Amino acid sequence: MHSPLFDALTADEIRRASAAIRGEHIGGTRPGFGAVFTDEPDKYLLRKGESVPRRARAMVLDRDTGRTYDVVVDLGTDKVVSSTEMAHGSVPMLEPEFEVVAELIKSDPRYIEALAKRGITDLSLVQLDPWGVANRGEFELEGKRLWGSVSYLRHFPDDNGYAHPVEGVLAVVDLVAQEVVAVHDFGVRPMNSEESNYTADANQPMRSDVAPLEITQPQGVGFTLDGAEMTWQKWRFRINMHPLEGLVIHGAEYLDDGEYRSVMHRGSLSEMVVPYGDPNAEHFWRSAFDVGEYGLGKLANSLRLGCDCLGEIVYLDAVLSDDNGEPTTIENAICIHEEDAGILWKHTDWVTGKADVRRSRRLVVSFIATVGNYHYGFYWNFYQDASIEVEVKLLGIVQTRAVEDGERAAHGTPIAPNLVATYHQHLFSFRLDMEVDGWQNSVFQNDCHSLPVGEANPHGNAIGVTRTLIAHENDGDWITNPQTSRNWTVVNPHKKNQWGMPVSYKLLPGWASATMIAQPPALVAKRAGFAHRNMWVTPYRQDEMRSAGEYPNQDRSGAGLPAWTSENRHVQDSDVVLWHTLGVTHIPRAEDWPVMPVEKAGFHLLPVNFFDKNPALDVPASKSASNSGSADRSSSDGGCCHSGQ
C-alpha cells in the first residue's frame, strides 16, 4: 500500500504531539519521551475507503514516578485520543539517563570501595555501560526503572576501555528512586595492562600499496527522490526512519507493463536481541534488546562520505523527537546510492561465439546505529531483476571479561593477557508485511527432496518439491534447512502469469540463520521468544509490530510472537506478515580484536513466477571505457558488453 499516511512525522508534527501530551499533564511535570512516531493507520480501514486521520504515537515516561504511558494524538485536532498506562519504567532508555546512571554509581560508597580494592581511585577514567536487568530474577521490577552497569577503565580519554574490564563489579540503579539499589562484588580479577587500540597512531606503519578507488557518475544519480518517495529502475517505494526500528521501507512496488504491482507494504527490523553465553554470576544476565530497550533509530550515526558510504551519495536526515518531546535532526542518517553489483546475466553461444553480458546495478538504502560497543549497518538493496536483498553488517568491539593468570575460559576466546571475548549471539527479527500483487496471499514452505526409486523414478535422479501450505500460524517447521533448500513463498492464488503459475515472492534465507541457544531457566529465552524460530507467519494486525512486544524493557511475560501465535490463527488467503529471524552465533576470534572486521547476515526476496520471463532483459548493455596504462579500465556507462549484434 503506497501512501504518505505511513510516512515519518515532521518536526512540526512532533512538536504538536508532545505539546498535546504535556497539555493533558501525561507524564507529570517532567515527562520523558522515549519515542514519538507515526501511528500508522489500519490498512483494513484504508481498503474500505474510510477517511483516516494522521496520528502520532508516543511512549511517555513520568520521570518522577516511573509511570509509563502509550499515548495517541490526532494531528488533525491536536488532541489526545487515547492514553494507556503500561508497565512501570518500560520505555526505552532516555539519553540523559546514561549520565545519571554513571553519576549515581560513581558517588556510591560501595562502588568506590569496590574499585579501590582494584587499585582504581580516579573515577574520571571509569567508563560505565548500562544494561537492562530483567534477566536477573532477584530484582523486583514493579514501580522501578532499573539499569545495571558494568565498568571499564580507560588509561586516557580515547583509550579502548573494553581492553580493561573492571571484572566482578555490578552496580544497579533505580532511576525512579534516583539511588543505587545494589552493588555486587564477585571478587577481584587481574586486569589486562596492555593498551589495545585500533586507531591509526597505534598501528603504524600503515599499508602503502592501497591504490585510489574512485566511483563517479558524471551524469548524476540514476534515481529520483521526491520527499520520502523513491523511484529507481522500475521500483517505487517510500523511505522513512523510525526511532525504534530505524530504517523502514513502505509501499514497495515494481513497474510491469506500465502498471505498478505491489510487492511489500512495509519492511523493517522489528527487534533484535544479543544474549551472552557466559553462565558465571556476574555475566549470565547480560542481553540487549537494541530496538525496545535503546531505540536503534535514535542511535543512528551521521554518515560520512567516503567512509560509511562511497560514490555519488544522496543523504536523508532523520527528524526524531528528543527526550523532552522536541524535534531533533540526525544529519545524513540515511545513505542512498547506486552500486555496480557484478554480472546481472550472461550467455556466450558456444556455436556462434557471440556473447551477451549485462552488468547489474543495485540501489542501496542504508543506515548505521551504534549501541555501546557494537555497530549495526542495515542495508536494503534493490535490484534490476525485481529482487530485494536485506543485509546486516555487524561491526565494533567484542564484549570482554577478565580471567586469572593461565585460566582457560570455557565460554570465551583469549585475545590479550588476562582478557577473553565472550561467546554471544546477534539475533535479528525482520517484520515483512507482504502484499504480493495484492493483499490476499498464502504462504508455503518449500523443501526439495529425492523421490523413492520406482516406477516414477526408475533411474534415481528425480528431484521433488514438497510445498507445505501454512494455513494456520503454527503449521510448518519454521527452521531453515539448507539440506532441503528450504525457502518460503508468499503466493497470490488469485493472480497467475502467462503460464498458469500463481504469482509469488520467495524468501530465501542467508547462511547466517542462528536461533536462540539459551533455554529455561534463562529469562532471556522467554523474553526473546521470537528468536526460537527462523520464520513466523501471522495475519496482519495493526497493533502487532514488534516481535518481543512493544515494551520489552523490564518485561518478563514473553510478549510478542509467542503470545500472538498461541491462538494458531488462520492465515491462508489473507493479509499475511512474515517475521524472519536471522543472525550469528559469535565465537570470537583473535582476529576480532581490538576491533572486528565486518561480519554479515541477511536474506533475499525474489520473484517466483511473478513475471512471464526474466524482467531484466531490457537492461541495456554497458560500454567499456578507454584503456590507460598497464591495467584495463572499464565503466558501466560506455563501450560494449556484447558481440556480434
C-alpha positions, 0 to 999 in steps of 0.5 A: 500500500503506497501512501504518505499516511505511513510516512515519518512525522515532521518536526512540526508534527512532533512538536504538536504531539508532545505539546498535546501530551504535556497539555493533558499533564501525561507524564507529570511535570517532567515527562520523558519521551522515549519515542514519538512516531507515526501511528500508522493507520489500519490498512483494513480501514484504508481498503474500505475507503474510510477517511483516516486521520494522521496520528502520532504515537508516543511512549511517555515516561513520568520521570518522577514516578516511573509511570509509563504511558502509550499515548495517541494524538490526532494531528488533525485536532491536536488532541489526545485520543487515547492514553494507556498506562503500561508497565512501570519504567518500560520505555526505552532508555532516555539519553540523559539517563546514561549520565545519571546512571554513571553519576549515581554509581560513581558517588556510591560508597560501595562502588568506590570501595569496590574499585579501590580494592582494584587499585582504581581511585580516579573515577574520571577514567571509569567508563560505565555501560548500562544494561537492562536487568530483567534477566536477573530474577532477584530484582523486583521490577514493579514501580522501578526503572532499573539499569545495571552497569558494568565498568571499564577503565580507560588509561586516557580519554580515547583509550579502548576501555573494553581492553580493561574490564573492571571484572566482578563489579555490578552496580544497579540503579533505580532511576525512579528512586534516583539511588543505587539499589545494589552493588555486587562484588564477585571478587577481584580479577587481574586486569589486562595492562596492555593498551589495545587500540585500533586507531591509526597512531597505534598501528603504524606503519600503515599499508602503502600499496592501497591504490585510489578507488574512485566511483563517479557518475558524471551524469548524476544519480540514476534515481529520483527522490521526491520527499520520502518517495523513491523511484529507481529502475522500475521500483517505487517505494517510500523511505522513512526512519523510525526511532525504534526500528530505524530504517523502514521501507513502505509501499514497495512496488515494481513497474510491469507493463506500465502498471505498478504491482505491489510487492511489500507494504512495509519492511523493517527490523522489528527487534533484535536481541544479543544474549551472552553465553557466559553462565558465571554470576556476574555475566549470565544476565547480560542481553540487549534488546537494541530496538525496545530497550535503546531505540536503534533509530535514535542511535543512528550515526551521521554518515560520512562520505567516503567512509560509511558510504562511497560514490555519488551519495544522496543523504536523508536526515532523520527528524526524531523527537528528543527526550523532552518531546522536541524535534531533533535532526540526525544529519545524513542518517540515511545513505542512498546510492547506486552500486555496480553489483557484478554480472546481472546475466550472461550467455556466450553461444558456444556455436556462434561465439557471440556473447551477451553480458549485462552488468547489474546495478543495485540501489542501496538504502542504508543506515548505521546505529551504534549501541555501546560497543557494537555497530549495526549497518542495515542495508536494503538493496534493490535490484534490476531483476525485481529482487530485494536483498536485506543485509546486516553488517555487524561491526565494533568491539567484542564484549570482554571479561577478565580471567586469572593468570593461565585460566582457560575460559570455557565460554570465551576466546583469549585475545590479550593477557588476562582478557577473553571475548565472550561467546554471544549471539546477534539475533535479528527479527525482520517484520515483512508485511507482504502484499504480493500483487495484492493483499490476499496471499498464502504462504508455503514452505518449500523443501526439495527432496529425492523421490523413492526409486520406482516406477516414477523414478526408475533411474534415481535422479528425480528431484521433488518439491514438497510445498507445505501450505501454512494455513494456520500460524503454527503449521510448518517447521519454521527452521531453515534447512539448507539440506532441503533448500528450504525457502518460503513463498508468499503466493497470490492464488488469485493472480497467475502469469502467462503460464498458469503459475500463481504469482509469488515472492520467495524468501530465501534465507542467508547462511547466517540463520542462528536461533536462540541457544539459551533455554529455561531457566534463562529469562532471556529465552522467554523474553526473546521468544521470537528468536526460537524460530527462523520464520513466523507467519501471522495475519496482519494486525495493526497493533502487532509490530514488534516481535518481543512486544512493544515494551520489552524493557523490564518485561518478563511475560514473553510478549510478542510472537509467542503470545500472538501465535498461541491462538494458531490463527488462520492465515491462508488467503489473507493479509499475511506478515512474515517475521524472519529471524536471522543472525550469528552465533559469535565465537570470537576470534583473535582476529576480532580484536581490538576491533572486528572486521565486518561480519554479515547476515541477511536474506533475499526476496525474489520473484517466483513466477511473478513475471512471464520471463526474466524482467531484466532483459531490457537492461541495456548493455554497458560500454567499456571505457578507454584503456590507460596504462598497464591495467584495463579500465572499464565503466558501466556507462560506455563501450560494449558488453556484447558481440556480434549484434 
